[in-house]
Amino acid sequence: MSLFTRIKNSIAADFHEALDKKEQKNPISMLNQYLRDCEKEVEKVRLLVERQNILKDEFQREIHQASQLAEKRKHQADIASKASESELHEFAVKEYQQYEERANQLKISLEKVSQDLTSLEQKYEGMKHKLKDMYIKRMELMGRENVARANHRVNKVLESNDGVQSSSRFTEMEGYLDRLEHQVNSSYRRHTIDARIAKIEKELSNEEKTHSLSS
């Protein structure tokens, strides 16, 4: 193995290793890149299908033109024969044979072009289906990645050192809400008791006044 080949292989290995690391770090990003590459390939095939269709149309036009010219020369050859114009008859017959041969050759080419077009269209449709499957796969992976990220965040909050602080904050908040509820209840009970006592005092005062007047 030459030095140049070893250097080239080493560079290629480093490049693929870098890609592998990038893929492990951000698989969705790499998948997006793969999808973009696939989209470009699908677009290339679409253009080839389009060109093949144009080529098929051109063959059909050439066949039609050659067939018309062949019929024209055949008719002219008949007229020249009836008029005993041997030179014109010979020329017309030769032209007829050439156009007829051209039309037959074009028909063979058209059949081949049509078969190739059918094959290309089938491959193109297959590529589109695969690309669609990859889009769906990306959606599935994104969904799983979201769940994984959420679970990772939850676990980090609840289990890590930072989670101890977060858990402590949750506990403090719960304690605060409990104290607040207790204060509200106490205030309610206190105001209720105060109202009841005030009512009793008023009733007692009225009774005393009534008793004094009656005495």
N, C-alpha and C positions, 0 to 999 in steps of 0.2 A: 504494500500500500504506500502510495507516494505521500510526501509531506503535505502537499496541497489537499489531498483527499482527507488526510487525518484532521487537518485544520477545519475543512468544510464540515466533516462529521461532528467535530467537537462543537462548532458554532451551532449546528442544527440541534445537537443534544441540549445545549444550554438554552436555546430558544424554546424547545418543547418543554423543558423543565420549568422555565419561566411561565409558560402558558398553563402548565399543570398547577403551579402554585396560585396563579391568578384565578383559575377555575375553582380551586378549593376555597379561596378567599371569597369569591363572589360568583357562585355558579349561575345565578340568574343573569348577571351581566354577560357572562360568556355565552349563555344560551341565546341571549338577544343578538350577540355578534354572529353566532351560527345561523340564526334565523335570517339576519340581513344578508349573509352570504348565500343562503339558499334562495332567498327572494331574487337575488341577482341572477342566479343560475336559472330559475324558473322564467325570469323575464327574457333571458337569452334564448331559451327554448321557444318561448312564445313568439319571439321575433323570427326564429327559424321556421316555425309553423306558418307564420304570416307570409314569409318569403316563398315557402313551398307552394302555398295557395296561389300566390301571384304567378309563379312559374307554371303551375298547372293551367291557369287561365291563358297564359301566353302560348303554351303548347296547343290548347284547344283552338285558339285563334289561328295559329299557323296551319293546323290540320284543316280547318275550314277554308282558309285561303288556298292551300295547295289543292284541296279537293275541287274547289270552284274552278281553279285554273286548269286542272286536269280535264274536267267536264267541258270547259271551253275549248281546249285544244282537241279533244275527241270530236266535238261537234264540227270544228273547223276542218279536221282531217276528213270527215265524211263529205263535207261540202267540196273540198279539194279533189277528193276521189271521184265524185260525181261529175266534176268539171274537168276531169282528166288532167289536173294540175299536179303532176307527179312530184315535182320539186317541193311545192307547198304541202302536198300530202305527206311527203317524207319528213319535212320539218315539223309539221303539226303532230305526227305520230311520235316522233322522237321527244318532243316537248311533253306530250301527254304521258309517255312512259316515265319521264323524269319526275313530273309532278305527282304521278301516281305512286312511284317508288318513294318519293319524299313523304307523301301523306301516310304511306304504310309504315315508314320508319318513325315518323312522328307519333303514330298511334302506339307503337311499341314503347317509345320513350314516355308517352303520356301514361301508359299503364304502369310503368316503373315509378314514375313520379307520383302517381296516385297511391300506389302501394306504400311508398316511402312516407307520403303525407299521412296516411292512415296510421302507420307505425309511430310517426312523430306525435300525432294527436293523442294517441293512446298513452305514450310516455309522458306527454305534457299533462294530461289529466291525472296520471298516476303521481306525478310530481306535485301537482296542486293538492291532491288528497293528502300526501305525506306532509306537505307544508302546513295544511290545516290541522293535521294530527299533532304537529309540533307546536302550533299555536295553543291547542287545547292542553298539551302536556305542560307548556309554560304556565298556563293558568293554574293547573293543578300544583305545579311546583311552587308558584308564588303563594298559593293558599297554604301549602305545608310550611313554607318559609315563614309566613306571617305567624302561623301558630307556634312554630319553633321559636321565633323571636319573642313572642308574647310569653311563652312558657319560660324562656331563658330569663326574661326580665322579671317575671314573678318569682322565679327561684332565686334570682339575685337579690331581690328585695327581702324575701322571707328567710333566706338561708345565709347570706354573706354577712360580713361585718357591717357593711353598709345597711344590710337588711335589719341588723339588730337595732340600729338607730331608727330606721323606718318603722320597725315593729314597735319601738318605744314611742315614736310619735303617734302611731295608731292607738297605743295604750293610753297615752296622755289625752288624746282627743276623746276616747271613750270615757276616761275619768272625768274630763271636763263636762261632757254631756250628762254624766250621772250627777255631778255636783249641781249643774244647772237645773236639772229636773228636781233634785232635792230642794233647792232654793225656791223654785216655783211652787212646789207642793207645800213647803213650810210657810211661804208667804200667803198662800191661799188659806191654809189652816189658821194662820195667825189672824188674818183679816176676818175670817169666819168667826173665830172665837171672840175677837174684839167686837164684832157686830152683835153677837149673841149677848155678851156681857153688857154692852151699851143698852141693849133692849131690856135686859133684866133690871139694870139700874133705873131706867126710866119708869118701868112698871112699878118698882119698889117705891120710887119717889112719888108717883101718882097715888099709890096706896097710902103712903104716909100723909100726904096732903088731904086726902079724902078722910082719913081717920082723924086728923086734927080738926077739920071742919065739923065733923059729926060730934066731937067731944065738946 
